[in-house]
Structure formats: C-alpha cells, structure tokens
C-alpha cells in the first residue's frame, strides 16, 4: 500500500465523503490512518463531526485528522524565504525584505508552494507513525498547480544553476586576467559558492517531492455522471500524464444507473479501474454512517497497489 493517497476532482463531486469513508474503512480494518484536508474551504471536520485544526486530532481508533491552515503555511513559507534571502544576500543591506515579502505574499505560486511544504512536512513527520496518509484536495485548478510545482520549478532551478555556473566561470577567467579585480569579491568554485549550493539543495528537494507524487502516492480521481465532471477528469488525466504522475483509479460517484456515460468512461479510461458508489440520500448524519458507503473494492485496490 502506498504511503500517500490523494482524492482529486472538481468541487462538489464527493471527494471529502469518499476520502473520509476510505479512511474510516481502513482504520476499522486496523490500519493507522491520518486524513488531511488541503481545501481552504474545509468540511472534513463536518463529515467526522469533529472540530479539526492545523494540528492532528483523534477521530476514532486508528484514525486521526487535520485541516491544513493555508494562511499559516503561507506565513511559514514566507518566513523560510526571508531567512534564505537574508543568508544569501547578507552583504547587501539595501534590500527591503518587508516590501519584497509583502509583494511575494500575493505572487502567483505562493499558495502552491505553501501547500507543497505542508505535504512535505506531514509526510516526513508522520509517514512512520501511520500506515497511510490520505489527502482531501481542493478543486482541480489548485491541486494540479501544486502537483505540477516540483516538475516546473525543477526546470527553473536547473537553468538558474547553469546561469550561476556561468557566472562563476566568468569570475574565474577575470581572476586569471586581473587578480586585483574588485568584481571578484565572491566565490569562483561551485563547491564553495553558497548560492550554487542552495540551488542544488532546492533541486534535490523538488526531486524528492516529484518522486513522492509519482511513486509513493495513490491518485484517485472522483467524478459524477455529468458532462462537466467528465471533462474535468479528462483534463486531470492529461495534466498528470505530462507530470508522469499515474492515476491509480477512478471513483464514479453519485451514479443512479449504469448509463451511456459509464460506458463512455470505461472506453476513455481503458487501463484504469473504475469504482462506483451508491448515493446516500440521507447524508452523513453520524460518524458510523460512513460505513454505509461501500468502499471495500476501492480499499482492497489501494491495499494491493
């Protein structure tokens, strides 16, 4: 069984309910489970009738839960960025870090990196404590962006490393021509240059996260029997394919009959197993109502993959 599981899909398809029912069933079978909500509009605690927060809390035997406070993780990410900038440019007192970080707070990618660091922290802290960590994700757009961040950022870091390498080589040439050159105040060797070393460390961190998503994660796409949901599942398939992140299963939720859409789904996702789920019209009124949702085939597939 993979150490991480992500339930993806557009808003309202039932990701929270299915991820919760799966966590409930796995914990009932004796597996130690941590379920985490990454969605800024949290309702995981509502499903479990338990107030959840940024710190893990017990829900039932073998099952703990938490709701990631995205604002707090953005602040952690900015604080980490501040520290790195100060260390890298401590010789330059002209930089106004407060102004820079105020802008960075609203910059594209900040939320995605904050989610990444949260996932990394949760995995490193708890992967030996739990048999599996299940993530209830935000709607598709944000989820695809944070899943894509390691691969995309690695390209940027690689180019920045090449640029830094070129700068160091130019410094070395200038040093040979003029040992007294003021421009040579910095390092000339990659092994001694803190910026080059930092870029290398960032690249390793991103590679680690990419491998976490591509090899250590069970990805399940949740969809409903409607055209918008079907189109969204195609988009997820195509985008994850570009990132070399495989889809392990499809969860065909809230279906009424095995209609033409179901046939179309099977024809489109030929190699991916599809699990169907009954609709609970009365909803999840108490915790044990999660047992009414028949997720045993999905759980069996997760445990064998």
C-alpha positions as CSV (number, residue, x, y, z in Angstrom):
1,X,0.0,0.0,0.0
2,X,1.3,3.5,-0.9
3,X,2.0,5.8,1.9
4,X,0.0,8.7,0.5
5,X,-3.4,8.9,-1.2
6,X,-4.9,11.9,-3.0
7,X,-8.6,12.2,-4.0
8,X,-8.8,14.7,-6.9
9,X,-11.7,16.2,-8.8
10,X,-13.9,19.3,-9.4
11,X,-15.7,20.9,-6.4
12,X,-18.8,19.1,-5.3
13,X,-18.2,15.6,-6.7
14,X,-17.8,14.0,-3.3
15,X,-14.0,13.9,-2.7
16,X,-14.4,14.7,1.1
17,X,-17.1,12.0,1.6
18,X,-15.1,9.3,-0.3
19,X,-11.8,10.1,1.2
20,X,-13.4,10.1,4.7
21,X,-15.2,6.8,4.0
22,X,-12.0,5.3,2.8
23,X,-10.1,6.5,5.9
24,X,-12.9,5.2,8.1
25,X,-12.8,1.7,6.5
26,X,-9.0,1.4,6.6
27,X,-8.9,2.4,10.2
28,X,-11.7,-0.1,11.0
29,X,-9.6,-2.8,9.5
30,X,-6.7,-2.0,11.8
31,X,-4.6,0.4,9.6
32,X,-3.3,3.5,11.2
33,X,-4.6,6.4,9.2
34,X,-4.2,10.2,9.1
35,X,-6.6,12.1,6.9
36,X,-5.8,15.7,6.0
37,X,-7.8,18.4,4.2
38,X,-5.9,20.7,1.9
39,X,-9.0,22.5,0.7
40,X,-9.2,26.1,2.0
41,X,-13.0,25.6,2.3
42,X,-12.7,22.8,4.9
43,X,-15.6,20.5,5.6
44,X,-13.7,17.4,6.7
45,X,-14.5,18.1,10.3
46,X,-18.2,18.4,9.5
47,X,-18.1,14.9,8.0
48,X,-16.5,13.4,11.0
49,X,-18.5,15.6,13.4
50,X,-15.2,16.6,15.0
51,X,-13.6,20.1,15.2
52,X,-10.3,19.8,13.3
53,X,-7.4,22.2,13.1
54,X,-3.9,22.6,11.8
55,X,-2.7,20.1,14.4
56,X,-3.8,16.4,14.1
57,X,-6.5,15.3,16.4
58,X,-8.0,11.8,17.1
59,X,-11.3,11.0,15.4
60,X,-11.7,7.3,16.3
61,X,-9.5,4.3,17.0
62,X,-6.6,4.2,14.5
63,X,-7.8,7.4,12.8
64,X,-6.6,11.0,13.2
65,X,-7.5,14.1,11.2
66,X,-6.3,17.6,10.5
67,X,-7.3,20.6,8.3
68,X,-4.4,22.4,6.9
69,X,-4.4,26.2,7.7
70,X,-3.2,27.5,4.3
71,X,-2.7,31.1,5.6
72,X,-0.4,29.7,8.4
73,X,1.6,27.7,5.8
74,X,1.9,30.8,3.6
75,X,3.4,32.6,6.5
76,X,5.8,29.7,7.2
77,X,6.8,29.7,3.5
78,X,7.5,33.5,3.6
79,X,9.4,33.2,6.8
80,X,11.6,30.4,5.3
81,X,12.1,32.6,2.2
82,X,13.1,35.6,4.3
83,X,15.7,33.5,6.1
84,X,17.1,32.2,2.8
85,X,17.3,35.7,1.3
86,X,19.0,37.1,4.3
87,X,21.6,34.4,4.3
88,X,22.2,34.6,0.5
89,X,22.4,38.4,0.4
90,X,23.6,39.3,3.9
91,X,26.2,41.6,2.4
92,X,23.6,43.7,0.7
93,X,21.8,45.9,3.3
94,X,19.9,47.8,0.6
95,X,17.2,45.1,0.0
96,X,13.9,46.0,1.7
97,X,12.8,42.5,2.7
98,X,9.5,43.6,4.1
99,X,8.4,45.2,0.9
100,X,9.6,42.2,-1.1
101,X,7.8,39.7,1.0
102,X,4.6,41.8,1.0
103,X,4.6,41.6,-2.8
104,X,5.6,37.9,-2.6
105,X,2.6,37.1,-0.4
106,X,0.3,37.8,-3.3
107,X,2.5,36.5,-6.1
108,X,1.4,33.5,-8.3
109,X,2.7,30.3,-6.9
110,X,2.9,31.3,-3.2
111,X,-0.1,29.2,-2.2
112,X,1.0,26.3,-4.2
113,X,4.5,26.3,-2.6
114,X,2.8,26.6,0.8
115,X,0.7,23.5,0.1
116,X,3.8,21.7,-1.1
117,X,5.8,22.4,2.1
118,X,2.7,21.3,4.2
119,X,2.6,18.0,2.4
120,X,6.3,17.5,2.7
121,X,6.2,18.3,6.4
122,X,3.3,16.0,7.1
123,X,4.9,13.1,5.2
124,X,8.3,13.5,6.8
125,X,6.8,13.9,10.3
126,X,4.2,11.2,10.2
127,X,5.0,8.6,7.5
128,X,6.4,6.2,10.1
129,X,3.6,6.8,12.5
130,X,0.7,5.9,10.1
131,X,0.2,3.2,7.5
132,X,-1.3,5.7,5.1
133,X,-1.9,9.5,4.9
134,X,-5.0,10.5,2.9
135,X,-5.4,13.9,1.4
136,X,-8.7,15.5,0.6
137,X,-7.7,18.0,-2.0
138,X,-9.0,21.4,-3.2
139,X,-10.9,21.7,-6.6
140,X,-8.9,20.8,-9.6
141,X,-7.1,24.0,-10.5
142,X,-5.2,24.5,-7.3
143,X,-4.5,20.7,-6.9
144,X,-3.0,20.5,-10.4
145,X,-0.9,23.5,-9.8
146,X,0.7,22.2,-6.6
147,X,1.2,18.8,-8.1
148,X,3.0,20.4,-11.1
149,X,5.2,22.7,-9.0
150,X,8.1,20.2,-8.4
151,X,8.4,19.4,-12.1
152,X,8.1,23.0,-13.3
153,X,10.2,24.5,-10.6
154,X,13.0,22.0,-11.2
155,X,13.3,23.3,-14.8
156,X,13.7,26.9,-13.4
157,X,16.2,25.8,-10.8
158,X,18.2,23.9,-13.4
159,X,18.5,26.9,-15.6
160,X,19.4,29.2,-12.6
161,X,22.1,26.7,-11.7
162,X,23.5,26.8,-15.2
163,X,23.5,30.6,-15.1
164,X,25.2,30.6,-11.7
165,X,27.8,28.2,-13.0
166,X,28.5,30.5,-16.0
167,X,28.9,33.5,-13.6
168,X,31.4,31.6,-11.6
169,X,33.3,30.5,-14.7
170,X,33.5,34.2,-15.8
171,X,34.8,35.2,-12.4
172,X,37.5,32.6,-12.7
173,X,38.6,33.9,-16.1
174,X,38.6,37.5,-14.8
175,X,40.7,36.4,-11.8
176,X,43.3,35.0,-14.1
177,X,43.4,38.3,-16.1
178,X,43.4,40.6,-13.0
179,X,43.7,39.1,-9.5
180,X,43.1,42.6,-8.1
181,X,39.6,42.9,-9.8
182,X,37.0,44.1,-7.3
183,X,34.3,42.2,-9.1
184,X,35.8,39.0,-7.7
185,X,34.6,39.6,-4.2
186,X,32.6,36.4,-4.3
187,X,33.4,32.7,-4.8
188,X,34.7,31.2,-8.0
189,X,34.2,27.5,-7.2
190,X,30.9,25.7,-7.4
191,X,31.7,23.7,-4.3
192,X,32.3,26.9,-2.3
193,X,29.6,29.1,-3.6
194,X,26.6,29.3,-1.2
195,X,24.1,30.3,-3.9
196,X,25.1,27.4,-6.2
197,X,24.9,25.0,-3.3
198,X,21.5,26.4,-2.3
199,X,20.1,25.9,-5.8
200,X,21.4,22.3,-5.7
201,X,19.6,21.7,-2.4
202,X,16.3,23.2,-3.7
203,X,16.6,20.9,-6.8
204,X,17.0,17.9,-4.6
205,X,14.0,18.9,-2.5
206,X,11.9,19.3,-5.6
207,X,13.0,16.0,-7.0
208,X,12.1,14.4,-3.7
209,X,8.6,15.8,-3.9
210,X,8.2,14.8,-7.5
211,X,9.1,11.2,-6.6
212,X,6.7,11.4,-3.7
213,X,3.8,12.2,-6.1
214,X,4.8,9.9,-8.9
215,X,5.9,6.8,-7.0
216,X,4.7,6.9,-3.4
217,X,1.1,8.2,-4.0
218,X,-2.2,6.6,-4.8
219,X,-4.1,9.1,-7.0
220,X,-7.8,8.6,-7.3
221,X,-10.0,10.9,-9.5
222,X,-13.6,11.4,-8.3
223,X,-16.3,12.3,-10.8
224,X,-20.1,12.4,-11.2
225,X,-22.2,11.3,-14.1
226,X,-22.3,14.8,-15.8
227,X,-20.5,16.3,-18.7
228,X,-18.6,18.9,-16.7
229,X,-17.3,16.3,-14.3
230,X,-16.3,14.0,-17.2
231,X,-14.4,16.9,-18.9
232,X,-12.6,17.7,-15.7
233,X,-11.4,14.1,-15.3
234,X,-10.0,14.2,-18.9
235,X,-8.1,17.4,-18.0
236,X,-6.7,15.8,-14.8
237,X,-5.6,12.7,-16.8
238,X,-3.9,14.8,-19.5
239,X,-2.1,17.1,-17.0
240,X,-1.0,14.3,-14.7
241,X,0.3,12.4,-17.7
242,X,2.6,15.3,-18.6
243,X,3.9,15.2,-15.0
244,X,4.5,11.4,-15.0
245,X,2.0,11.1,-12.1
246,X,-0.1,8.0,-12.7
247,X,-3.8,7.8,-11.9
248,X,-4.5,4.6,-9.9
249,X,-8.3,4.6,-10.0
250,X,-11.5,6.5,-10.9
251,X,-14.3,6.9,-8.4
252,X,-17.6,7.2,-10.3
253,X,-19.7,8.7,-7.5
254,X,-23.5,9.5,-7.1
255,X,-24.5,7.4,-10.1
256,X,-28.1,6.2,-10.5
257,X,-27.8,3.7,-13.4
258,X,-25.0,2.3,-15.4
259,X,-25.9,4.5,-18.4
260,X,-24.1,5.6,-21.6
261,X,-21.8,7.9,-19.6
262,X,-20.5,4.9,-17.6
263,X,-19.7,3.1,-20.9
264,X,-18.0,6.2,-22.3
265,X,-15.9,6.4,-19.1
266,X,-14.8,2.8,-19.4
267,X,-13.9,3.4,-23.1
268,X,-11.9,6.5,-22.4
269,X,-10.0,5.2,-19.3
270,X,-9.4,1.7,-20.5
271,X,-6.5,0.8,-18.3
272,X,-7.7,2.5,-15.1
273,X,-10.0,0.6,-12.7
274,X,-13.4,2.3,-12.1
275,X,-15.2,2.0,-8.8
276,X,-18.9,3.0,-8.4
277,X,-20.6,4.2,-5.2
278,X,-24.1,4.3,-4.0
279,X,-25.8,7.6,-3.2
280,X,-26.6,8.3,0.4
281,X,-29.7,10.4,0.2
282,X,-29.8,10.9,3.9
283,X,-26.2,12.1,4.1
284,X,-23.7,11.5,6.8
285,X,-25.6,12.2,10.0
286,X,-23.3,10.4,12.4
287,X,-19.8,9.1,12.1
288,X,-20.8,5.5,11.6
289,X,-22.9,6.5,8.6
290,X,-19.6,6.4,6.7
291,X,-19.7,2.6,6.9
292,X,-22.8,2.6,4.7
293,X,-20.8,3.8,1.8
294,X,-19.5,0.7,0.1
295,X,-15.8,1.4,-0.5
296,X,-14.4,-2.1,0.1
297,X,-13.4,-2.7,-3.6
298,X,-11.5,0.7,-3.6
299,X,-9.9,-0.1,-0.3
300,X,-8.8,-3.5,-1.5
301,X,-7.3,-1.9,-4.6
302,X,-5.4,0.6,-2.5
303,X,-4.0,-2.0,-0.2
304,X,-2.7,-4.1,-3.2
305,X,-1.2,-1.1,-5.0
